[in-house]
Amino acid sequence: MPTQDWRARAAALADTLGTDVPPIAITFSDAPPEGVAPFDDPMPPPTPDGRTGRVSAGCVFWMKSTSRTFSTVPEDHGNCSVGQVTHGMKTLGEVADKGDVAALLECGWVTMEVVPQIPVITTKPGAVTYGPLAETSMDPDVVLMRLTGRQLMVLSDALPGLRVEGKPQCHIVALAKEHGEVAASVGCQLSRVRTGMTNAEMTVALPASKVAATIEALRGTAAADDAVARYAAEDARRFPPV
């Protein structure tokens, strides 16, 4: 059973940031939890290098889980070598010969000098559960949100020194889980194409242990921004519309 009222936490996050997309819970475990349905979309035929999975990349589960809760196993993530590494399901050595890794290196999207520095989950999970934070039946490890630029502005004001990352987008989950950091990402092209995220969206991963404190900080920041918005709107009336 969860130790916190995650429904209330989810509502508070959505209210203070003004999000339309609900926050999701990501929970790592040794095995799929009882009572949670597995994600069972069919796997397509494997590529010549043996890759296949329930979705094209693990970040696609972020999109699927805004309206339902499901569990996944490492095999479900098998099409994206990058996501398998960041989520601790495979080592770099185990995916070095895969075609997707070769494609990313060949075009210069990433280099072998950078790859070992990418944060990863350190313990191989037996399962990863995704679902709306408001509906979680267990305490999650990470809370993930999709934000606009304005919403990230509010969060950044609330959390000075907020870590903002780039590619690959999925490594912010490892930063939140393994290092206890709230980490935002500007996204990455690999993930944007596979997930269908809009160009205006970014993501942020929060350690579950820091959600309550983040909400309190956001309340102060959001109130200040509302006051500034009212002042700016009133002051701008003296000028022609932009």
C-alpha positions in Angstrom: 0.0 0.0 0.0 1.2 3.5 -0.7 2.4 5.6 2.2 1.3 8.9 0.7 -1.9 10.2 -0.8 -0.6 10.2 -4.4 -4.0 11.2 -5.8 -3.7 14.5 -3.8 -0.1 14.9 -4.8 -1.0 14.4 -8.5 -3.7 17.0 -8.3 -1.4 19.5 -6.5 1.3 19.1 -9.2 -1.2 19.6 -12.0 -2.8 22.6 -10.2 0.4 24.5 -9.4 2.0 23.9 -12.8 -1.2 24.1 -14.8 -0.6 20.9 -16.8 -3.0 19.2 -19.1 -1.1 15.9 -19.1 -1.3 14.0 -15.8 1.9 13.1 -14.0 2.8 9.4 -14.2 4.3 7.0 -11.6 7.3 4.9 -12.6 8.1 2.0 -10.2 11.0 -0.5 -10.5 10.7 -3.9 -8.9 12.1 -7.4 -9.0 9.0 -8.9 -10.6 5.7 -7.6 -11.9 3.4 -6.6 -9.0 0.4 -8.7 -8.3 -2.9 -7.2 -9.6 -1.3 -5.1 -12.2 -2.1 -6.0 -15.8 0.9 -6.5 -18.1 1.4 -4.4 -21.2 0.5 -6.9 -23.8 0.6 -5.2 -27.2 2.1 -7.7 -29.8 5.8 -7.6 -30.6 6.7 -7.1 -34.2 9.2 -9.4 -36.0 12.8 -8.7 -34.8 15.2 -6.7 -36.8 18.3 -8.5 -38.3 20.2 -7.7 -35.1 17.5 -9.3 -32.9 15.8 -6.2 -31.6 12.0 -6.1 -30.9 9.8 -4.9 -28.1 6.2 -4.1 -27.2 6.9 -0.5 -28.2 9.6 1.2 -30.3 11.2 2.6 -27.1 10.7 2.6 -23.4 9.8 6.3 -23.4 6.7 5.4 -25.4 5.4 3.8 -22.2 5.3 7.3 -20.8 2.6 8.2 -23.4 0.6 5.0 -22.9 0.5 5.3 -19.1 -1.3 8.6 -18.8 -4.6 6.9 -18.8 -3.9 3.3 -17.5 -1.6 1.4 -15.3 0.4 -1.6 -16.5 3.6 -3.5 -15.8 6.5 -4.2 -18.2 9.4 -6.6 -18.2 12.8 -6.0 -19.8 11.9 -7.8 -23.0 9.1 -5.3 -23.6 11.8 -2.6 -23.9 14.0 -4.5 -26.2 13.7 -2.4 -29.4 15.6 0.6 -28.0 19.2 -0.2 -26.9 19.6 3.3 -25.5 16.6 3.0 -23.2 17.7 -0.5 -22.1 21.0 0.8 -21.0 19.7 3.9 -19.1 17.1 1.7 -17.4 19.7 -0.9 -16.3 18.3 -3.7 -18.4 21.4 -4.1 -20.5 25.1 -3.0 -20.3 26.8 -1.0 -22.9 28.8 -4.0 -23.9 25.6 -6.1 -24.5 24.2 -3.6 -27.0 27.4 -2.3 -28.7 26.7 -4.5 -31.7 23.1 -3.4 -32.2 22.0 -1.6 -35.4 20.4 1.3 -33.6 23.6 2.0 -31.6 25.6 1.9 -34.9 23.1 4.4 -36.5 23.4 6.9 -33.7 27.2 6.7 -33.6 27.5 6.9 -37.4 25.5 10.1 -37.7 27.3 11.7 -34.8 24.2 12.0 -32.6 26.3 10.6 -29.8 29.9 9.6 -29.4 31.6 6.7 -27.6 33.3 9.2 -25.4 30.0 10.5 -24.1 28.1 7.2 -23.8 29.9 6.0 -20.6 28.9 9.3 -18.9 25.2 8.8 -19.4 23.4 8.1 -16.0 21.9 4.6 -15.7 19.8 2.5 -13.3 22.4 0.5 -11.4 20.3 -2.6 -10.5 18.7 -4.6 -13.3 14.9 -4.5 -12.7 12.7 -7.5 -13.2 9.8 -5.2 -14.0 8.9 -1.5 -14.5 5.3 -0.4 -13.7 3.8 2.7 -15.3 0.5 4.5 -14.7 -1.2 7.7 -13.7 0.2 9.0 -10.4 -3.3 9.6 -9.1 -4.1 5.9 -9.5 -0.9 4.3 -8.2 -1.4 1.4 -5.7 2.3 1.6 -4.5 4.9 4.2 -3.8 6.6 5.0 -7.0 10.3 5.5 -7.5 10.0 8.4 -10.0 7.2 10.8 -11.0 7.5 12.0 -14.6 5.7 15.0 -16.1 5.5 16.5 -19.5 5.8 20.3 -19.4 5.6 23.3 -21.6 8.3 26.0 -21.5 6.2 28.2 -19.2 5.6 25.3 -16.8 9.3 24.5 -16.7 9.9 28.2 -16.0 7.7 27.9 -12.9 9.4 24.7 -11.8 12.9 26.2 -12.3 12.0 29.2 -10.2 10.8 26.9 -7.5 13.9 24.8 -7.6 17.0 27.0 -8.1 19.7 25.0 -9.7 17.3 22.6 -11.4 19.3 20.2 -13.5 18.3 20.5 -17.2 19.6 17.7 -19.4 19.6 16.9 -23.1 19.9 13.5 -24.9 19.0 10.8 -24.4 15.8 12.0 -22.8 15.2 8.8 -20.8 18.3 9.2 -18.6 16.5 11.7 -16.4 14.7 8.7 -14.9 18.0 7.3 -13.8 19.0 10.7 -12.3 15.9 10.8 -10.3 16.0 7.3 -9.1 19.7 6.7 -8.5 20.9 10.2 -7.6 17.7 11.7 -6.0 17.8 14.7 -8.3 14.9 16.5 -9.9 16.0 16.5 -13.5 14.4 18.1 -16.6 15.1 17.3 -20.2 14.7 19.4 -23.3 14.0 16.1 -25.0 15.9 14.3 -27.7 15.0 13.7 -31.4 15.1 9.9 -31.0 12.4 10.1 -28.3 10.3 12.9 -29.9 9.9 10.9 -33.1 9.1 7.6 -31.3 6.7 9.1 -28.7 5.1 11.8 -30.9 5.7 14.4 -28.2 5.0 17.9 -29.5 7.9 20.3 -30.2 6.7 22.4 -27.3 6.9 19.7 -24.7 9.7 18.9 -22.3 9.9 16.4 -19.5 10.9 16.4 -15.8 11.6 13.4 -13.5 11.1 13.8 -9.8 12.3 11.4 -7.1 9.1 10.3 -5.3 10.7 11.4 -2.0 10.9 15.0 -3.2 7.4 15.4 -4.6 5.9 16.9 -1.4 8.7 19.5 -1.0 8.5 20.3 -4.7 4.8 21.0 -4.4 5.3 23.4 -1.5 8.0 25.3 -3.4 5.8 25.4 -6.5 2.9 27.0 -4.5 5.0 30.0 -3.6 6.5 30.4 -7.1 3.1 30.0 -8.8 1.5 32.6 -6.6 4.3 35.1 -7.3 4.1 34.4 -11.1 0.3 35.0 -11.0 0.9 38.4 -9.2 3.6 39.4 -11.8 1.3 38.3 -14.6 -1.5 40.6 -13.3 0.9 43.5 -12.9 2.4 43.0 -16.4 -1.0 42.7 -18.1 -2.2 45.9 -16.4 0.9 47.8 -17.2 0.9 46.6 -20.9 -2.5 48.3 -21.4 -0.7 51.6 -22.0 0.9 50.1 -25.2 -0.5 48.8 -28.5 -0.9 45.0 -28.7 2.2 43.1 -29.6 
